[in-house]
Amino acid sequence: MLRNSLSVLVLAFSAIWSSAFVAGKIALRDYDPFTVLVVRFTIASLLLGVLVVATRPKPNRNAVETGVLLGLLNNCAYLGLTFYSLNYISPVLVVVIVSCAPFFTLLLSWLFESEAMSLRQAAGIALGFSGVLLATGIDFGEIASLTGIALAILGTASFSLATVLFHARAQHYPIDQLNLWQSVTGAVVLLPIAYFFGRPLIAPTTESAAAILYLVIVVTIGGMGLWLLLIRLTGAAMASSYHLLNPFFGVVLSALVLKTPLRILDFSGAAIVASGLALVISAPRKKE
């Protein structure tokens, strides 16, 4: 029963996280990436602030400090660098690099001795990544920008570091407070970047306004909260492996919302990813 419940949480998380790329693509029709991120984190900060004040009037200082650090790594470095890397490399290559997060997280977990992974779990991650490569159809023979690759790698490494940091330091801090200060940090740090490098503001269309509100409520508040919960329940390295499902959900949601075509390789890759995740989830966890 517990394993079935975990599977439901994983599927829900992956679907929400992947939908951010579809909603983001709609929002980017009217705005640049940094402006979208600033607006998204500003509104999320206001909503989360009301929730936190209503439930926990006295802030937890450690939660504030950790939330700021997580915001620098997740909302500024990860999202900022990966979004900016799209100026140099294709979205497909970005997806493949971001899907390496389980490997970065596994390495960092070993280095910081926060948790151990079995060979079965490591094999499941490797199998899942091969499914991602098949589904994306990436051609490693093509010439790609080293600058774009470096930006995407740094962003992914920052996200993995934030995952390990939360697992090691913030297990008992309120998730809503951590998410609040993550959002505040993202809005404050990215604001000057959006001001100097973003496009002039225009009135949003109904579609872009709805997309931004979706990013705020469903992804930033719901998805990030669910992500922190999964790290708390399963550990940093295992939780990171769930991102291997994201490319498939992204392709399916893109087909449903943006009418992009589906391919046989998408489903073949998804089957391999599912097999890899089954190995990861079913393997007995080692004690930390």
N, C-alpha and C positions, 0 to 999 in steps of 0.2 A: 504493500500500500504506500509506504513512504517513498519507495523508488518510483512508483507510478506518479505520485504527487510531484516529485522532483522533475520527472520527465515533462509534466505539464508546465511547470515553471520555466524549464529550459526552453521549450517550444514558444511559450508566450514571450519570454525575454528576447529570443532570437528574432521573432516576427516583429516585435516593437523596435528593436535596435536596427533591423534591416529597413524598416519602413522610413527611418529617418533619412535615408539616401533618396528615397522617392519624394518625400515631402520637401526635402532640401532642394531637389532639382526643380520643383514647382516654384519654391520661394525665390530661387536664383534667377527666375525669369525677370523679376523686377529689381532685385537687389544683388549686391556683391556678397561673397561669402562672409566677410568680417562683419558687415552690417547685419546680416541675418543672425550671426552668432551673438552679437551685442544685444539686439532686440530680444532674441530668444532668452538669453540669460537674465536680462533686466526684468522681463515680465515674470520669469520663473522665480527670481529673487523676491519680488513683491508678493507673489502667491505663497511661496514657502515661508516668507517672513511672517505673514498673517497666521499660517498654520503653527509655526514654532512658538510665536508669542502666545497663542491661544492655549497651547498644550504644555509649553515649558517656558514660563516667563523669564526664568534665570538662565542665561547662556552658560554652557559648559566651556570653560576656557580652552581646555585641551581639544575639545571637538572643534572649536573655532580655528585654532592653529592648524590642526590636521586638515580641516576642510579647506583652508586657504592653500595649503600645500597640494592637496589633491586637485584643487581648482587650477593651479599653475600647471600641473602635469596633465590632467585630463582635458580641461576645457580650453586652456591656452596652448600648451605645447602639442598635445595629440590632435585636437580638432583644428587648431590654427595651422600646424605644419602640414597635415594631410590635405586640408582644403587648399593650401597654397601650392602644394606639389602638383595639383591638377593643372597648374599653368605650364608644367613642363612635361608631364607624362600622362598616359591615358588612364581613365578611371579603372579599366580592367587591371592594369599593373598595380594601381594603388590598392585595389581589393586584395590582390595576391599578397602584397607586402603586409597589409594590415592583418591578413589571415595567418601571418607568421607569429602573431602575438602569443599563442600558446608556447612556442619554442622560446621566445624571449622570457616569458614568465617562468617557465620551467627552469631555465638557466639561472635567473635571478633568485628563484626560490632555493635552489641549491647553494648559491653563493651566500645568501643571507641565512641559510639553514632554518628557514621558516617552515618548510615542509618537504617531505620526500615523495617521489613518484615511483610506482612500480614499472617494470619493463613493459608489462601489458598495457598500462596507461600511456606510456611513451609511444608504444607501437600504434595504439589507437589514434593518437594525435598525428603521427606521421601518415597513417592511412587516410585520415580525414583531410589532411593537407593535400594529398595526392588527388583526392576527389575535387577539392577546390580548383586545382590546376586544370583538371579535365573539364570542369564546368565552365571555367572562364576562358579556356582555349587560348591561353597566353602563349605568344611566340617569343621564346627567349632569344631567338636569332635576330630579332629586330633591334635596331639601334635606338636606345633610349637615353634620355638626359640623365647624366650622373647626378646633377644637382637635384632633379626631381626625385630620383631614387633615394638620395641621401636624406632629403626632407621627409619622405614617407617613412624611412627606416627610423629616423630620430623620433618622429611622432609616435610610431608604434612602440618603440622602446620606452617612451615616456608613459604611455598608457599601461604597459606591463609593469613598470616601476610603481605606478600609482596602485595597481592591483595588489602587488606584494606589500606595499606600504600599508594599505588598508588592512590586509590580513594580519600583518605583524603588529600594528600599533593601534588600530581603531576598532577592534572587534566589539567593544562594549559601548562605544559612543552612539548616541542617537543618530539614526540614518537621516532623518529629516534635517537635523542641524548640519550634518556634514554636507548634504546636498545643497542646503541654503548657502553655506559659505563657499562651496565650489562655484555656484552660480554667480554669487556676488563678485568673486575673484575674476571669473571669466569676463563678466561685463565690464569691470573696471580696467582690467589690463588690456582688453581688446578694443576698448573705446577709442583711444588715440590712434590705433592702427587703422580702424575703420574711418576715422575722421580724415586722416592724411592720405590714405591709399584707397579708400572706398569710392563708390560712385555717388553722385548727388542723390538725396532722398526724393522720392516721388510718392504720390498717393498709391497705396497698395490696391491691387485688384482683389476681387472676392476670393479668387483661387489662392493667391499668395498670402493673403491675410489668414485664410483657413489653414494653410500649410504651416505658417509660423505658430499659430495657436496650437496646432497639433504637435509641433516640435516641443512647445513649452509644456503642455499638459501631459501628453502621452509619453513622449520620449525623455525629456529632461527630468520631469517629476516622477513619472511612473517607471520608465525604463531604467533610469539611473538608480532609483531606489531598489528596483528588482535586481539589478546587477550587484549592488552592494550586499543585498540579502543572499544572493547565490554564493558570493565569495565567503560570506560568514558561514553558510551551511556546508559548503563542499571544499573550501580551500582555494588559494589563489590559482595554482596551476590547473586544477581540474575545471574551475569556473572559466578560466581563459579558453579552454578547449571548446566551449560552447559557441564561440565566435566562428568556428568552422562552418556552422550552419548558415551564417549570415549571407554569403553569396547566393545560395539557392533561394532563400526567402526574398532577397533583393531582386533576383531575376523574375520570380513569380509575381511579386507585388508590382514590379515595373511593367510586366505584361498586362496585369489587370488594370492599373491606373494610367500608365503612359502608352499602353498598346504596343509595347516592344515585342518582337517575335520570340517564341519559345523554341528551343532546339532539343533534340534527343540527348545531346551531350549534357544538357542541364540536368536531366533526370538521372542519367547514368552517374554523373558526378555526385548528385544528391544521395544516391543509393550507397556509394562508397563512403561519403561523409557520415551517413547514418550508421554504417557498419563500424567505422572508426569510433564514433561517439558511444556506440553500444559497448565496445571494448573498454572505453574510459570509464563509463558510468557503472558497468557491472564489475569492474575490478575492485577487489577489497582494498580499502585505503590503508596506507601505512601510518602508524602513529608518528606524530610530530615530535 
